[in-house]
Amino acid sequence: MKKYDLTVAYRIYPKVSKVPPVFSEDKYNLADICLNSFKKSIGSLKVKMFVLLDGCPPEYEELFLKYFDAGDLTFIKLNGVGNYATFGFQIKTLLEQNFSEIIYFAEDDYLYFPDQFVDMVQFLKENEDVDFVSPYDHLDYYNSKLHDLHNYPSFIKISNNKHWRTVGSTCLTFLTTKETLKKTKNVFLTFTDGNEDSSLWFNLTKYNMGKWDMLKISLKNPFLLKVIYKTLTRDKTQTTSNKQWKLWVPIPTIATHMENDYLSPTINWEEVIKMRIDENSKDKITE
């Protein structure tokens, strides 16, 4: 069996689910610029791609064949099963594959900077206390309304001209290993049963997980009650264990979720997005 540096489970859906800064009514073109940026970010790594096509028409399969060799692709066609179920398929797929120990959960609406994955993979491999890596410096960490939820001391590392810090939560695009996923899969599977992504992450990272901390946060920020309630009630075995898994994010960001209200800070995204669209247009001309 051919060995790879990284195995990716990339889930894609043909409808726009958030409000992106561009192509708000054109998921194909949004998916195109995101996938092209993802391919360029991978750089020199050998990557096995499992593509979960959830109710996608044939042109979405052709989109991946435009950027990746057919031999590196495995298509899994799903009949519109939705966000929760496709995440469950990602977990199953990445645990059952034997192409690589390092694995990546990918969503279809992230825009990446070029040649960044080598740094992420190296950071994961070289540090024993790095369990998960997100490419996304989430705007939530800087949101005054969420100050109490994200008010915790972070560990800091410097690697490859980036600061990396530990955080309490992120979305569901992240890097880890099969071994770590095996040990934490029961927590991640709670998402398929309706848990919040932020809740399962706080369950793992343990930031502000003391009941007194949670009570103080909920009294100050009632709108966070759902996140706090699900953090404390889903998968009680993991919640009450002493293990604190470490989730790291880069500063500056490696990618952003293409949701208009949550773009990563300190980046001129209007300029970056325009550049990516122009690059896509040039790539199409040279095909």
C-alpha positions, 0 to 999 in steps of 0.5 A: 500500500502506498504511504502518505504524509497525511490522510485527509477526509474532506467533506463537501456539500453543494449548498451555501450554509453560512454567509461567506464574503464572496460567492454567497449564492454560488457554492461551486465557485466558493468550493473551487477557490477554497479547494485550490487554496487547500491544494497549494497549502499542502505544498510538497506533502504526499496526501491521500484524499477521501472526499465525502460528496454529500448530495453533490452533482458530478461536477464536484467530483470533477473539481477534485480531479482537477487538483489531485491525481485520481490515484490519490483520491477516494470518493465516498458518495452520500445522499444528502445525509447532512452535517452531523452524519458526514462528520461521523463518516469522517471519523470512521474513514480516518480511523479505518484507513492505513495510509498515514498516522497523521490525519486531517478533518477538512470542511469545504469552506476554508481559505488557506495560505500557500505552503502551510501544511508542512509547518502544521505537520512538523509542529504536530510531529515534533511536540509531544504536548500537541494533540490537535492543531487547527489552522484557524485563528478564530475571531471568537478568541478576540470577541468581547462577548466571549471574553469569559469563555476564552479567558484562560492562560495559554501555553505558547510555542514558537515554531517556523516563524509562527506563534502557536498557542493553546485554546479551548475550542475551535471548529471541525477542521483540524489536524491530529493522529489516528492514535489520538482520535482513537482515544477521543472518538467518543467525545467527537461522536457526540457531535453526530448526536447533536452536540455543539462543536465548541462544547465537545472541544471544551470537554477535551481541553478542560479550559474553564471546565470547573463548575464554579467557572461555568456558573460564573460564565453563564451568569454573565453571559446567558447566551452561552448557556447552551454551550456550557450545558452541553459541555457539562452533560455530554460524555460525562466520563471524558468530562470528569477525567483528568486528561487535558488534551491540548489544541493549538492554533497559529498566529498569524492564521493559516486559514480562515473559515469563509464566514463573513462575520468570523474571518480571522483577525489582522488579515486584509481578507478582501485583498487576499480573497481577490488574489485567490479569485484572480489566481483561480481565473489564471489557472483556468486559462492555463488548463 
